[in-house]
Amino acid sequence: MKLFPSIFLSLLLPLAVAAQSVQIQDGAIRAEFSVSDSTKVYFSQGNLQYQASTNTWRFAEHQWDYVGNDNENISEKYVGWIDLFGWGTSGYNGKNPYMTSKKDTDYGDGENDIAGTNYDWGVYNKISNGGNQTGLWRTLTYDEWRYLRYNRKNADALYGTAMVNREEGYVFLPDNWTTPTGITFECGANFYQNIYSASDWSKMETNGAVFLPAADLRGGTYVTSDDGCYWSSSASGGDFAYCLYFDGYGLETGCSDRSNGESVRLVQDVK
């Protein structure tokens, strides 16, 4: 596995702005996140999951949900769910979500970005609890992940580590954020700094917060790591693709072997 090193985060106070009340509709958390100077997106309600035996795609019920070691059962006939995918394994052109080849050029079309193509999981597939139509979702590009993390207004005050319902991960806050009454949020690099019960997180989610669980990494059929690795739709030249990577010390955009099984969190463009 190849990843750029993570970085330490600054300790910053959250931004308080006008309150909002957010609903989940057709799988989308209806809070706006800027990913470029002209594009805003809604995040899906949870990580992408797949069941090979029924060829069904869905979003996890809760933002903190992930499959973990059961991803080691990955196969064409597996009746359970998986949520760690090689890059560009939407099912298009034989690039199936249960692929375990360690040859990086087997993934996507072997060369180009998958943004806007059928190799993108959200473009090609119907998500059963996400509108159940093709073309409704997409994967963020490398530049969009970086804009979300570094370049949107007040970016450094709108993300941080957390433990949600006993699961470690990272929180991104929407462009217009207010911390719910009775809840605190601090930016930082300690998973134990922001600890939320399921009921506490419900209040955060109602105000638009997004949680990416540290959902592990798969190499071949072996699940390892306590970190979070989330694919972008951007190739990185050679045998790599860009991803968002985090651990207990920080968060960074880097590159990874395309054969690695990583998490996918889809978005919708705000119209």
C-alpha positions, 0 to 999 in steps of 0.5 A: 500500500502506498499513501502520502503521510498524514498531517497534524491538525490545528486546534481551531474553534468551530464557526457559529452561523445561522441554524439549519434543520436537515432531513435525509431525502432519498439517501441524501443529507440535505446540507450543502458542502462546497467542493469548488468555487462553483459546486456544492454537494449533498453527501449520502447518508452512509458509506456505499455497500454491495451484496453480490448474491442479489447484485444490490447496492445500498447506503449504510443505514447510519453514518457510523456503520461499516462492514469491517472484517466481513469484507474478507468474505468477498466473492461473486456468490457472497450473500452478505454485504461488503463496503471496501472496493477496488478503484472503479469497480462499479460493475461496468465492463467486467470491473466487478465490486467483488474483484480481488486482483492485485494487478492495479491496471485491472481497475477502472479502464487501467489509465484514466480518471473515472469521473463522469464515467460508468466506472464511477459507482454512483453514475452506473448503479441504482442505489436501492435506498438512494433514489433507485435510479442510475446517474443520481450520484457520483464520487468526489474528484481529488481536487474536490476532496482537497477543496473541501478540506483546505479551500472552502471558506473557514475550511479549518474550522469545519472538520475534525476527529470524532467517535460516534456511537463508539466508532472512530472517524472524521467529521465534516461540517457543512458550509453553514454550520451551527453547533446544536444546543448542548453539544460541543465540537472541537477541531483536532486530531484526537478521536477521543476529543469529540465523543457522541452517542447515537442520540447526540449524533442525531442532533449533529446530523440534523444540523448537517454534519457528515461522519466518515467512519475509519472503516479499514482497508482491504488488500486482496481478501485480507482486511487490515488497518484502523484507518479511513481510506475513501476513494476519489474518482481521479487517477494518479498516474501509473498504478495509483488513484487518489484518495482521502486518508486519515488516522488518529493523527490527521487527515490528508489527500494522497494516492493508493494502489488501485487494487486496495479495497477502500470505502466509497462515500457518494455525493449529489450535486446541489442543483 
